[in-house]
Amino acid sequence: MRTTLGTANAGDDVRAAVHRLGPAFERDYITHTTVEHWADIMGEMVARRVRAVAVKDGKLFLYAPDATWKNEMRMSAPEIIQRVNNYAGGRLVKEIVFARSPRPLPPAAEDGDAETRAAYARAVTQTGLTDAEIATGAELAARVSDEKLATHIRRAYQTTRKARRLKEERGMTACPSCGRLVKDICHDCRRSEERSVRREVRAILLCEPWIKLADIVRRIPSCDALLLGSERADLVRRIAGETEYTAQDSENARLLTMLHRGLPPAEVTPKKIQSTFWELRNELITTREFWEEMKRRKAKKKSYRKGRFP
């Protein structure tokens, strides 16, 4: 497999070193790195609910704890495959399949290069200030008559300026939204923006549960298949958790069927509701009638097999 190493963030020296160790090692390295960085590829929202277990023979094995998320992953399979392969730098994955159980996650490795608070504080203290910044700090302090308070103000100003200069020297830039100095992207602003988009998507889904991605993107350009799928899955789980298995003639039953299958109201039939409830049986409130239905289906299946294979 030719690849630029799923390590879009790795330096040239790392890629070259891994490549020199041979194609087998390189393939294993890419596979391991891709699985371990599932959250970076798909985002925290999806990673908290669906786990990447392994990659084998062009298949990405995922573990989803419920039918709702399995359904959403199937619907979003092309985008998932594209994201994974973009990260890997080649055709690492051709399809997704679901594992029966999650593989235990390995313990997080300790980052020996991580800077301690004490080291960061020393770095801030050692950062210099311009004459103008020193004069500004003194001017702010001079406006206060209390000498002790004035000293605190001057030191606070100088520490703030030193910390900002240190961050700028380390390559951090101001976030265009909040002005905070960050490296690469401002995760706080990104999360805030994503929460806002999710609220809009959720509101549309409650009004039009059958809506397709193309239609919602026209209203919310920043929405993608995975965001829509995760919101749809969460709504299905929430509503299913408030609905009994036998309540198949309720408004919730129609809403669940439209959400889960993406069907408009005119296409919702009792048979499709029944099929939807069966698929979501582990999410719904089950009663005695549910278990009786399970027994009937099992007996019918057994009888069919017995008649077909005497």
Secondary structure, 3 states (H helix, E strand, C coil): CCCCCCCCCCCHHHHHHHHHCCHHHHHHHHHHHHHHCHHHHHCHHHHCCCEEEEEECCEEEEECCCHHHHHHHHHCHHHHHHHHHHHHCCCCCCEEEECCCCCCCCCCCCCCCCCCHHHHHHHHHHCCCCHHHHHHHHHHHHCCCCHHHHHHHHHHHHHHHHHHHHHHHCCCEECCCCCCEECCCCHHHHHHHHHHHHHHHHHHHHHCCCCCHHHHHHHCCCCCHHHHHHHHHHHHHHHHCCCECCCCCCHHHHHHHHHHHCCCHHHCCHHHHHHHHHHCCCCCECCHHHHHHHHHHHHHHHHHHHHHCC
